[in-house]
Amino acid sequence: MLLAIVGGGLQGTEVAYLAKKAGWEVMLLDKVPDAPAKGLADTFIQIDICQIKRASAHLEQADLVLPALENYNALAALHRWQKLSTIPVCFDLKAYSLTSSKHKSNALFSRLNIPRPLDWPECGFPVVVKPSSGSGSQGVHIISSKGQRAKSFDTQYSKDHWVAEEYIHGPSYSLEIVGNPGRYKTLQVTELLMDEDYS
């Protein structure tokens, strides 16, 4: 089994490690010459996946393609290629568009009556302010008072790009889900450990 992993950062490193443990051959494609996952790959191709015509020759050699990055342009290029290829790609652009937008995810949770933190200003302080897009704790700020919010965010805060909601103290989790339309499975619940100094 030859797995083509697109993206050699942290996610790509995890996927490459697990693929090697499963006995699979790994082809890594990344535009960065010294991608962290490079040492785990059997084959490394330095290429920008957005140049999908060039990348296609490599991807077509694989039995399976797995994107391990969160660059929308790269993922959209892979999605276009996926429509023309017979090689399976472990990716759904519609699902990614929903799950990578906190605005869209929150709207879905509300529509399905799934409990979620209250939006600010319907809640009191502390408030967590985070980018609507992206993952992890990058750009996340906890605002503990109205005065702190005014100093920190009045000039930067835009409802289109940021989400401000009730801060709920406790553990944070990530769900790893795979599947096909109509059939999905949660594989892993991962507790997210945050740096105590993140703001």
C-alpha positions in Angstrom: 0.0 0.0 0.0 1.5 3.3 -1.1 0.1 6.3 0.9 0.6 9.8 -0.5 0.6 12.3 2.3 0.2 15.9 1.3 1.8 18.1 4.0 4.7 17.2 6.1 4.0 19.3 9.3 2.8 18.0 12.6 -0.3 16.3 11.1 1.8 14.8 8.3 4.4 13.5 10.8 1.6 11.7 12.8 0.1 10.2 9.7 3.5 9.1 8.3 4.5 7.5 11.6 1.2 5.6 11.9 1.4 4.5 8.2 4.9 3.1 8.7 3.7 1.3 11.9 1.0 -0.3 9.7 3.6 -1.4 7.2 2.6 1.0 4.4 5.0 2.7 2.1 4.9 6.5 2.4 5.3 9.2 -0.3 5.4 12.7 1.2 4.6 15.8 -0.9 5.4 19.2 0.6 6.6 22.5 -0.7 9.0 22.9 2.2 12.3 21.2 1.6 12.9 20.3 5.2 9.4 19.3 6.2 9.4 17.5 9.6 7.8 14.3 8.3 10.5 14.0 5.5 12.6 11.6 7.6 9.7 9.2 8.0 8.9 9.0 4.2 10.1 6.4 1.8 9.9 9.0 -0.9 9.9 12.8 -0.6 8.7 15.1 -3.4 9.2 18.8 -2.9 6.3 20.4 -4.7 3.6 22.9 -4.1 0.3 20.9 -4.3 -1.4 24.0 -5.8 0.5 23.1 -8.9 -1.8 20.2 -9.2 -0.9 19.3 -12.9 2.7 18.7 -11.8 1.7 17.0 -8.6 -0.7 14.7 -10.4 2.0 12.5 -11.9 3.1 11.7 -8.3 -0.3 11.4 -6.8 -1.4 8.9 -9.5 1.2 6.4 -8.3 -0.4 6.2 -4.9 -3.1 3.7 -3.7 -4.5 6.4 -1.4 -4.0 10.1 -0.9 -4.3 11.8 2.5 -4.1 15.5 3.0 -2.4 16.5 6.2 -2.6 20.3 6.0 -5.1 23.1 6.5 -4.2 25.3 3.6 -7.5 26.0 1.8 -6.0 26.6 -1.6 -4.0 23.4 -1.5 -7.1 21.5 -0.3 -9.2 23.0 -3.1 -6.6 22.0 -5.7 -6.6 18.4 -4.3 -10.4 18.5 -4.4 -10.4 19.4 -8.1 -7.9 16.6 -8.8 -10.0 14.2 -6.8 -12.9 14.7 -9.2 -10.8 13.6 -12.2 -8.8 10.8 -10.6 -9.7 7.2 -9.6 -7.3 7.3 -6.7 -9.2 7.7 -3.4 -8.6 10.8 -1.4 -9.4 10.9 2.3 -10.9 14.3 2.3 -14.2 16.1 2.0 -14.1 19.8 1.1 -17.7 20.4 2.2 -17.0 18.8 5.7 -13.7 20.8 5.9 -15.4 24.0 5.1 -18.0 23.4 7.8 -15.6 22.2 10.5 -12.9 24.8 9.9 -15.3 27.7 10.4 -16.4 28.2 14.0 -19.2 30.5 12.6 -20.6 27.6 10.4 -20.0 25.0 13.1 -21.8 27.1 15.7 -24.8 27.7 13.4 -25.0 23.9 12.8 -24.9 23.2 16.5 -27.6 25.8 17.1 -29.8 24.4 14.3 -29.5 20.9 15.7 -30.0 22.1 19.3 -26.6 20.9 20.4 -25.5 22.8 23.5 -22.6 25.1 23.0 -21.1 28.2 24.8 -23.2 31.3 24.7 -22.2 34.1 22.3 -20.9 37.4 23.7 -22.5 39.6 24.9 -25.3 37.2 25.9 -22.8 35.7 28.4 -20.7 37.4 31.1 -16.9 37.4 31.5 -14.6 35.6 31.1 -15.0 35.4 27.3 -12.9 33.4 24.9 -12.1 35.2 21.7 -10.7 33.1 18.8 -10.3 33.3 15.0 -13.3 31.8 13.2 -11.1 29.8 11.0 -8.2 27.5 11.9 -7.6 25.0 14.6 -5.7 24.6 17.8 -5.1 27.4 20.2 -3.4 29.8 17.8 -4.9 33.3 18.2 -7.1 32.3 21.2 -7.4 34.9 23.9 -9.3 34.8 27.2 -10.7 38.2 28.2 -11.6 38.4 31.8 -13.2 41.9 32.0 -14.8 44.5 29.9 -11.8 46.8 30.4 -9.4 44.1 29.2 -11.6 43.5 26.1 -11.6 47.2 25.3 -7.8 47.4 25.4 -7.3 44.1 23.6 -9.9 43.9 20.9 -12.0 46.9 20.1 -9.7 47.9 17.2 -9.1 44.3 16.0 -12.4 42.6 16.6 -14.5 41.9 13.6 -17.5 39.5 13.9 -16.6 38.1 10.4 -13.2 36.9 11.5 -13.5 36.3 15.2 -15.8 34.4 17.5 -16.4 35.7 21.0 -18.2 33.3 23.4 -18.6 32.2 26.9 -15.4 30.8 28.4 -16.1 27.4 30.0 -13.3 26.3 32.3 -12.3 22.6 31.9 -10.7 20.3 29.4 -10.9 20.7 25.7 -11.2 17.8 23.2 -10.8 17.2 19.6 -12.7 14.5 17.7 -11.1 12.5 14.8 -13.9 11.4 12.4 -13.6 9.4 9.2 -16.3 8.1 6.8 -18.2 8.3 3.6 -21.3 10.3 2.9 -24.0 8.8 5.2 -21.6 6.6 7.2 -19.2 8.3 9.6 -17.3 7.0 12.6 -15.6 8.8 15.5 -12.2 7.1 15.8 -10.6 9.1 18.6 -11.4 11.6 21.2 -8.2 13.5 22.0 -7.8 15.8 25.0 -6.1 19.1 24.0 -3.4 20.2 26.4 -2.8 23.9 26.3 0.3 25.8 27.3 -0.5 27.5 30.6 0.9 30.8 29.2 -1.3 31.0 26.2 -3.4 34.2 26.2 
